[in-house]
């Protein structure tokens, strides 16, 4: 046990876990889903709506915030929490995934990665050390290392070379994290990132070396990048078998409700994904009775609530017929209500998963929820 994370209970039938994170006065119950607030905002959501739904931890993006509004602005506001008026926890990713997705606009070296801004084409250089400095200025509660994320498929030699670079960067990042002093005046926690694609041999080497370096928590990266789901589950299962029980485990960029439940069963504590907010803007709802495509004509006269199963969980109770009208009329409120619904569902999902773990009934409940999703796609 440490002052950052407490493991409360492990499921007797699986590797599912219930725990607590303590982030500068904010207590976060796990399993937890982090809404993605790339540029300091979860799209179409007020902070008070996130708080109403029970969210205590959001993810913001180092790459985007570094480019705009820039470190000078964030410094002026004494950190990201003050700048965006968010009093709960913030995890900032390293920006590595965004940089590496630029492909033709970047150049990778041992020292770091040179890239051109997607905004104005200006040239920038991220090193493991500089990424730590950026996040120290942001003042996020949880910081992520700069790593290299390979695409899928990738051959073994390429994955090995990439993983070894990630490890060298991890050592440099951890050293700088300990040496570089923040002016924010709060405790910040650093997560290592396990890479190695789908190759268990590489994942095991990476895990072992990261544990030797020592981090507050451990993330599994390089998944949900196009590989079959079964390979994602196998790799996650392998990694959690070798990760320490007294540290939080974060599966980056995952995913669908089914993915989240299956990976909770495999021992994952933390998730993030753009899926609930992005799909909401396209008119797809996640509900306790399955997925709904709200533009379908069948909902034109529907008096059903958007999600009867969440009636006692949320304050906003509108009908499907009304929401369909808003989407067809291209009203801004349509996106707000759909986003609210999807994030309400995602938080209900992980909150209920936690309850079922504590009750010893997780696997049975999980199987029922997944079956319901498979049979109900409207």
Secondary structure by P-SEA (a helix, b strand, c coil): ccccccccccccccccccbbbbcccccccccbbbccccccccccccaaaaaaacccbbbbbaaaaaaaccaaaaaaacccccccccccbbbbccaaaaaaaccccccccccbbbbbbcccbbbbbbcaaaaaaaaaaacccbbbcbbbbbcccccaaaaaaaaaaaaaaaaaaaaaaacccccccbbbbbbbbbbccccaaaaaaaaaaaaaacccccccccccccccaaaaaaaaaaaaacccccbbbbbcccccaaaaaaaaaacccccccaaaaaaaaacccccccccccccccccccccccccccccccccccccaaaaaaaaaaccaaaaaaaaaaaaaaaaaaaaaaaaaaaacccaaaaaaaaaaaaaccc
